[in-house]
Amino acid sequence: MTAIEQTEAARPRGTRLPRRARRNQLLGAAQQVFVAQGYHAAAMDDIAERAGVSKPVLYQHFPGKLELYLALLDQHCESLLHAVRTALASTTDNKQRVAATMDAYFAYVQDEGGAFRLVFESDLTNEPAVRERVERVSLQCAEAISDVIAEDTGLSKDESMLLAVGLGGVSQVVARHWLASDSPVPRDKAVQLLTSLAWRGIAGFPLHGAEGH
């Protein structure tokens, strides 16, 4: 059950929940408010109301709006990193790896909770703690991709990292455009097109110590 689903299930005011369940419920409510209104327009009153709790209950778990936002950002940065690592580990076929990684970004962006907006479209990137988290997850995703590139091509760490940053950046930018433009292209076709584009480039680097793909 997602944090938002837990929010819906636990909406009635006054319901006593275990601490972890209450925290997840509050995070689900906060996600809905932050995605809909942005950080600056969102108020703790709105989040408490959305969760069906009093403000003192909300403050028992999160001392302020920034702490709540950062907890939510941590959760969804970890989710993105896990998705990318899982995609890379899903196969040893490199073209399929590219496709799986592209699809991981599309799936992340398409998630109905809109959490990607907190990571890629935050209105709080001037806050050092937010910027650090967003930059860190982008770097970690690129490092995961870079490790595979370096292992398979024999390129240096720095060269592999440049390619990995490019692949990750293209994936999330195209996925966001696809969603925002309400593209009529189905997700699987969009992933196929982007994979073909990326593969034509990455396949130009021969496998290190092996033949074929």
DADAVEN-V756638 format. One line per field, one symbol per residue. ss: DSSP state (H for helix, E for strand, - for the rest). Layout:
BEGIN
ss=???
END
This chain:
BEGIN
ss=--HHHHHHH---------HHHHHHHHHHHHHHHHHHH------HHHHHHHH---HHHHHHH---HHHHHHHHHHHHHHHHHHHHHHHH-----HHHHHHHHHHHHHHHHH-----HHHHH-------HHHHHHHHHHHHHHHHHHHHHHHHHH---HHHHHHHHHHHHHHHHHHHHHHHH------HHHHHHHHHHHHHHHH-----------
END
